[in-house]
Amino acid sequence: MSFAFFQPNWSKRHLFGHMKAIGLKVRMKLSKKLAILAGILAVLSASILFYAYYIEPRKLVIRHQSLKVKNWNPQLNGLKIAVMGDIHAGSNYVTEERLREIVEKTNAENPDLIVILGDFLSPGKREFQIFEMPVPNVAENLKGFQAKLGTYAVFGNWDFWAEQNLRREFEKVGIRFLENEVVTLEKNGQKFRIFGLEDHKKFGNWANKTNKWKQILEPTEADGDLIVLEHSPDVLPIITDERLLISSKLRLILAAHTHGGQVWLPLIGSPIVPSSYGQKYSYGHIRENGVDMFVTTGIGTSILPIRFLVPPEIVILEIYADD
């Protein structure tokens, strides 16, 4: 009688105990799976960081691109421009040897024109006005560029503290800075112009600046199509606005500054782009207000010493009329 009386309670206890044991086994299996997953994610994250710091910044891609430009003079078709920017000498793996490699690989492409779009320097870790590589060293290792129509440069925001020194040292090695200056060049008997703007951090009042630029360009308007060199792509909507348009013959803007975001993630793109327009002008060919622009990812690194799926590059543009 006593056994029969207690058996139902015993069965419940036995059942609950059994279920508890099963739950414990399930939790242990889940914990093992989570631990394995966490381990995989840790290895994957470490591998990505290793690649982004040690491997990709060491690359130097020569990117060839045929660029169709609206209203371009077809008699200038095939103009070959070597475009580079954001060298950031002294940043991660941008050594003196790398600078000499840039010159060698650029010359091997036999360009008509070489343009360098600012940010030659990297600020020191403790003091912005002390650079990771001294200006004379940067210039000495970038000497020897060879282009039929010359090598031209503009200043970037990180060059601000050394602009006079840069101009002096670079002109010794044949690189001419253009700051609110226009140069008329000629290919196939056809004239065209390049116009280097001051760095975007100096712009201030847009209307005043564009009026100044119009005055500089006006005496050369008969000299054909205009290519603008500017460190930041954010200039595009300003100088192409119909109220502020600096020249009716403005055809192409070449810019850098964004580094292409330095990091590009699938489905997301570049999380951080130093532009007021986000990813819109991050990289590549953009056409807006009837004017074309090309933005390069640059060569060095800034702030973070990494690149991920945005390798250092020299771009060889061949310009053609977009009929």
JOPEZI-V959870 format. One record per backbone hydrogen bond with DSSP energy under -0.5 kcal/mol. NH is the residue of the N-H (numbers start at 1). CO is the residue of the C=O. Records with the same first field share a line. If there is no record, write none. Layout:
NH=CO / CO
This chain:
5=1
6=2
7=3
8=4
10=6
11=7
12=8
13=9
14=10
15=11
16=12
17=13
18=14
19=15
20=16
21=17
22=18
23=19
24=20
25=21
26=22
27=23
28=24
29=25
30=26
31=27
32=28
33=29
34=30
35=31
36=32
37=33
38=34
39=35
40=36
41=37
42=38
43=39
44=40
45=41
46=42
47=43
48=44
49=45
50=46
51=47
52=48
53=49
54=50
55=50 / 51
56=51
58=55
59=55 / 56
61=312
63=61 / 314
64=62
65=316
67=65 / 318
68=66
69=67 / 320
72=69
74=72
76=73
77=74
78=319
79=76 / 319
81=79 / 317
82=113
83=81 / 315
84=115
86=118
88=119
89=120
90=94
91=88
94=91
95=93
99=95
100=96
101=97
102=98
103=99
104=100
105=101
106=102
107=103
108=104
109=105 / 106
110=107
112=80
113=80
114=150
115=82
116=152
117=84
122=89
124=127 / 130
130=127
131=129
132=122
137=134
138=134
139=135
140=136
141=137
142=138 / 139
143=140
144=173
145=142
148=111
149=112
150=147
151=174
152=114
153=176
154=116
159=156
160=157
162=159
163=160
166=162
167=163
168=164
169=165
170=166
171=167
172=168
173=169 / 170
174=171
175=170
176=151 / 174
177=175
178=153
179=177
180=196
181=196
183=194
185=183 / 192
187=190
190=187
192=185
193=225
194=183
195=227
196=181
197=195 / 229
202=199
203=200
206=204
209=205
210=206
211=207
212=208
213=209
214=210
215=211
216=212
217=213
218=214
219=215
220=217
221=218
223=220
224=221
225=191
226=249
227=193
228=252
229=195
230=228 / 254
233=256
235=232
236=233
238=235
239=235
240=236
241=238
244=241
245=241
246=239
250=247
251=226
252=226
253=292
254=228
255=294
256=231
258=256
260=282
261=258
262=259
263=261
264=308
265=269
268=265
269=265
271=269
275=273
278=275
280=277
281=278
282=279
284=295
286=293
288=291
291=288
292=251
293=286
294=253
295=284
296=255
299=85 / 86
300=86
304=302
306=304
307=52
308=262
312=56
313=298
314=61
315=83
316=63 / 314
317=81 / 315
318=65
319=79 / 317
320=67
322=69
323=321
